Amino acid sequence: MKRKTNRAGGFLQDSPGTGGEYLGISSPGAGKTKPDGASAGFEASVVQWVNTLIDTGVRHDASDIHLEPCADKLQVRHRIDGALRDLPPCSKDVMAQVISRVKLLAGMDIAERRLPQDGSIHVEVAEKTIHIRVSSLPTVHGEKLVLRVLNPEKVVRPLEALGFSPLNLERYYRFLDNPYGMVLVTGPTGCGKTTTLYSTLQYLNSPEKNILTVENPVEYRLERINQVQVNSRIGLTFAATLRSALRQDPDIIMVGEIRDTETAEIVTRAALTGHLVFSTLHTNDAVRSITRLLDMGVKPYLLTASLVGIVSQRLVRLICLHCRDSYEPSPTDLAMIEASYPGKEVTRLYQGKGCAACSGTGFKGRTAIHEIMPVDEEMRQMIRSSSNTDTIRNCAVAKGMIPFIQDGIRRSKEGVTTLDEVMRVAYSAF
């Protein structure tokens, strides 16, 4: 980090350095009037500080930039590799001006401070266009802003680059070979479901196919794919859009999320009428997705007739390649591995020591671990007979499903991530 001195008045305490020119940001909502004298210098400093903040976040691969008003300062944080990191704060004296500047760039109403708002910014960084989604939320100390950085290069990727094991990737490809049916991608918020779905659509995208998506919001624009953004305020809900989408002669439909019974029923029926349907659910593992849909009111006979398979995933941090080092597992490590993955022999594990490249964390980047459950006739019979989740899970494992923990231990043995990281992420699934 570089200390930045503000020559116009000294109100910026610290600002991360970019090591280059300040970023040029364009927005339809940006104002064009420029005050004279000291206020012009004051405004220029605010503009420069906001530009530098966004530029630094993008260049450091932050997924989110947080601006959090406190009693005596504006706290700034970046979410990098899933973890929030503090940056030097901004003085309280200019907190309102900084918030207003970001809202102006995002095309939001700067006079409205009592209600949440959403907006967007497009920036150019290293000759790449980056889309930033901005969300505001009123708090007791002022408006909190979160800037979600959406980099298309990090979302639309080859399926082989998403962390699938060879066996899991082969199973997933089999899901995609189906001419119709429903494929679910599940997991908590921020686990990479959108990346998996967008990469899947890109893989399936061809001139012979009509692909349609229903999303809220549309995070990335994909060529040759018809994307619809729902708007509940005018009645354009998931369910209403899906009904119309089915009259658009689609081959493949992607629904951003199954949130209610009506959407769930339309999705399952669409999968029965000659469409390949993809969607997401917020569930802890693959098996619980079935329970969730049944609890939402989907009839067992509809679910069993439409469901092809379920992918559940989590993100784990990658060990920094610049400071990765191997070590001999401790008795505690070996006992943990034996309890989670009986018979798995591990002689070396890996960890990052921490260096300048990873800001001392020992991690740089993230990848996914997966749990992939094909739904065959035996499992369909279990669903129809309302078997409990443990029975279905045991059947899936007996048929070759690799649980999260085992897929994670495989990655730790390969030196991709640490055993502690696997345990932190995988045990949250149970």
N, C-alpha and C positions, 0 to 999 in steps of 0.2 A: 504494500500500500504506500502511496505517496501522500505527504501532507501538502494540502493546497491552501495557499494564502489568498484571501480575497482582497484585491486592491480597492474594491469599491466600497468597503465598509467593514470587512472582517467578520461578517456574520456566519460564514461557513466554517465550522470548526475543523472538519477534516473531510476529505473526499478521496475515494479510490482513484488512482491514476490509471490512465488508459494506455500509456506508452505510445500514443499516436494522436492524430487529429481528432477533434471533437466530432461527434456523430451528427449528421444532418437528419432531422426528423420532420416528416411532413404529415399533416393531418387536415382534413377538410374543416375542422373546427378551429384551427389556429388563427389567432388575431393578427392583423397587419399594422395596427397603430403603434407607434414608438414614441414614448415620452421623451422629453429633453432633459439635459442636465444630469443631476445626481440620480434621479429616478431611472434614467435610461441605463446608467451603470448598474444600478441595483437590479433592474429587470434582467439585464444581460448576464449578471452573475447567477441569478436563479435559473435562467435558461441553460447556462453553461453547466451548472451543477446537475440539473436533471438529465441533460444530454450525456454527461460523463457517467452518471449512475446507471443509465440504461445501457450504454456502450459497454461498461465494465461487466454488467450482469450477463449480456449476450456473449461476450468474449470468454467469460469464465464458465460458460455452459450452465448458468443458473436456470432452473425451470420456473422459478418464481422470484419476484422482487417484492419485499414487504416494506411498506411505509406505515409505521405504527405511532400515532401520537401519544405522548406521555405527558405528565404534568409539567416537566421542565425541558423536554427535547422531542425531536422526531426521530424515533428509533428506526434504523435501516437494517434489513436483513436479506440475505440471499439464501434460497434453498438450492443446494448443490449436492447431487447424488443422494437426494432424499432427506438431507439433514440441513437445518437452518444454521446459518453462520452470521454472527453480528458484524456489522460494518460500523465505522465511526458515525456517530449520530449527527443530525443537523440541528442547529440552534432553534429554540422555540420561537425566536423573533421572526423567523421567516417560514415557519411551518405552514401557515395559511397560504403564502405565496407559492411554495413548492407544490402543495396539494392542488392548488388552482391551476398551476402550469401543467401538471400531468393530466388533470381533467380536461383542460382545454385541448391538449394534444389528442385526447381520446374522443373528442367530440361530445363530451358530457356537459350537463348544465352546471356551471360553476356557482350559480346562485342558489341551487338546491343542495342544502347540507343536512336535511332532516331525513331523507329517504335514500335507500340503497340505489345505486345506478350501475350500469354496465356500459362499456365503450371499447374502442379498439384503436391501436396505433400500428402503422406500418413503418419499419425502419430499414435502412440499408446498412449492412455491416459486411465488410470485406466482399463487396459486390454481390451479396446475397440479400434477398428480401426476407425479413423476419416479421411475423405477425405477433402482436402483443395484445392480449385480452386484458382489459382493466376492469376491476370490480371495486366499488366503494361501499363502505359500511359505516354508519354513524356510531361513534363511541362516546363515552363521557368526556374524553379529552379532545374530541374532534373526529374528522373522517379518517378511517383507516383505508389504505389502498393496497390492493394486491395486483401485481402485474404478472400475468402468466405468459411466459415466453414460449411461443410456438414455432419451432424450427422444423420446416418440412423435411430437411435432410435427416433429422433424428427420428422421424415418425414413419415415413414411407421407406422401408428397408426390405432387402431380400429376406424371405422367411428363414433362410439358413443362418442369418445374422441375429436372430432373436433369442438364441440360447437354447433351442430345442436339442435334446439328445438325439442321436441318429434314430433310435427306436421311436421316440415321441414324434419326431419330424415325419417319419414314414406313416405313422398313424394319422397325423394331422392331414397329410396329403390325401389319405384315403377318405377322410371326411369331405375334402374338397372335390373329390371325384364323383360324389353323388349328384344326380341331376336335380333332386329335390330333397327337402328335409330341413331340419333346424339344427344349427350348430351354435352352442352358447360359449361365450368367453366370460369367465367369472373371476371375481376377486374384489378386494377393497378399492376405494378411490386411490388413484395414483399408482396402480400396479402395472400399468402398461397395456391395458385392454384396448385402448384406442390405437396404439401402435400395432398391435397384433391384427386388429380388424382392418386398418387401412392398408397394411402390408399384404393382407390376404386379398383384399379387393384389387390391389394393384397386380397381384399374381394372376387373378382370374380375369382381369380386364382384357377384352379383345373386341374387335369390330363385330363379331358375331353375337355378342351378349349385350343385353340391355340391363344395366346395373343402376339401381335406384337406392338412395339412402334417406333415412328420416332421422334427423339429429337435433340435439339441443345442447349447445350450439354447434354449427358447422365449424370445426376447428381448422380444417385444412381443405383446400380446394383440389380436387382430383380431376385430371383430364378425362373426358369421355364418360364421366360418371355423373348422373343427375342427382344433385344433393338438395334436400329440402330442409329448411330450418323451421322447427315448430315455433308457434307463437300462441301460447294459451290465452293471452289477453284478447285475441280476436277469434278464439275458438279453433285455431289451427293446432289441435292437440296431436299426440302420437297416433291415437286411435283414428281420429278423423282423417289425418293425412294418409294413414295406411289404407283406409278404405278406398280413397281416391287413387293411391299408388297402384293398387291391384288392378285398376282399370287402364293402367298405362303400359300394359303388355311387358311386365318386367320378367327377366330370367332370374336375376339375383337381387335380393332385398337385404339391406342392412338397417336394422333399427338400433339407434344409439343406446337405448336402455329400456328394458321391460319394467315399468313402474307400477302398473295397476292391472286389475283383472281383465278389463276390456282389451287393453293392448296385448296382454298375454294370450287371450283367446284368438284374437285376429292373427297374431304371429303364428300360432300353432296351426290354425286353419289354412293360412297361406302356405305353410310348409307341406300341407297335404294336397294342395291343388297345383302341383307342378312347379313350385318355386324353391330355390335354395335360399334359406333365410339365415342371417347371422344377427345375433344380438348379445347384449351383456346383461349380467345380473350382479348385484352386490351380495356375494355369499362367501363363506370362509373356505369352502373346498368344493370339489366337483359334485360329490354325492349330495351335499346339502342344497344344491341348485334344484334337484328334483323335489325335495321337500318344500322348498320355497315356492315353486310353481304350483304344487298341489295346495299349499296353504292359501295361495292367491285365488284359488277357485278353478284352476284349469282341471278339466275332467281327466281322470287317469287314462281313458281310452284315447283321448286326443293327444296326450303327451306321449304315450308309448308309440302311437302311430306316426308321430312327426319327428321325434328326437333322434338325431343321428349320433351325436357325441357332445362331450363337454370338455372344454379346456379351462383349467383353473391355474392361475399364475401369481407369482410374487416377484418383486425385484430385490436383488441382492447387490451390494456394492462390490466392484471389481478391485482386486489388489492392485496398487500402483506398480506398474512395471519397472519404474525407475528405482524403487527401493524394496522390491519383493525379496524375501529371504525365506529359506526353508528351516524347519526345526523338527525335532523328534516329538511325537505326540506324548503328552503326559498320561499317567494312568487314568486321570479323570476324563481326558479326551477320549481315550480308548474305550472306557466304560460307557461313555455317552454314545459313541458310534455303535458299539455292540448292542446297546439297548434300542437304538433307533434303526439300525441296519444290520441285523444278525448275520455273521459270517463275512462281513465286509472287512478285508484286511487293509489297514492303512499304516504305512511305515513312516511317511513324511507328510507334514502339513506345511502351509505357507501363511505368511503374514507380511504386511508392509511396515517397515520401520518408521516411515514418515520422512518426507523430504520437501524441498521447495516446490517440486512439480505437483504434489498433492496437498500443499499447504499444511504439511505435518500430520495429516490424517491417516496416511497409509492406504487410502482408497482413491481411485480415479475412475469415474464412470460406473455404469450399472448394467446388469444383464438380468434375464429372467430365469426362474426355475419353474417347472411345470408339473401339472398332474393332468393326464389326459385319459378320459374315460369313454371308450366306445360303448354304445348301447346296443347289445345284441338281444336275441329272442329271450334268453334266460333272464336277463335283467328286465326286459319289458314285462315278463310274467311276474317278477317280484314287485314291480311298480304297480301293476294292476291289482295284486293281492295286498297292497299297502304294507309291504315289508318295511322294517325300520332301517334307519341309515346305516347302522352297524352291519346288518346282514347284507345290504347292497354293497357297502364298502369292501367287506370281506370277499364277496363274489368278484368284484372288480379287480382286487389285488390278486386273487387266485388266477384271474384271466390275464394277468400281466401288467396291470396299472402300476406305475411307479409313483409312490406317494412323494409329496413335497420334500420331506426330510431326506429321503434316499436320493432324489435327484440333486438336492443341495450338497449332500456328502460327496457325491460323485464329482461335483464342481470344485469342492474344497480339496479333494485328493489331486485334482488336475492342476491346482494352483491358481484357479480362477478367482476364488473368494476364500474367506476364512471360515473356519468351523464355527466360531462365535457368531459371525454374521448369519450363517445358515440357521443356527439354533434360534437366533433372535427373530428371524423372519418366519421360519417353518413352524415353530411351536405356536406362533400366533394363530395358526390355522386350526388348532384343535382345542 
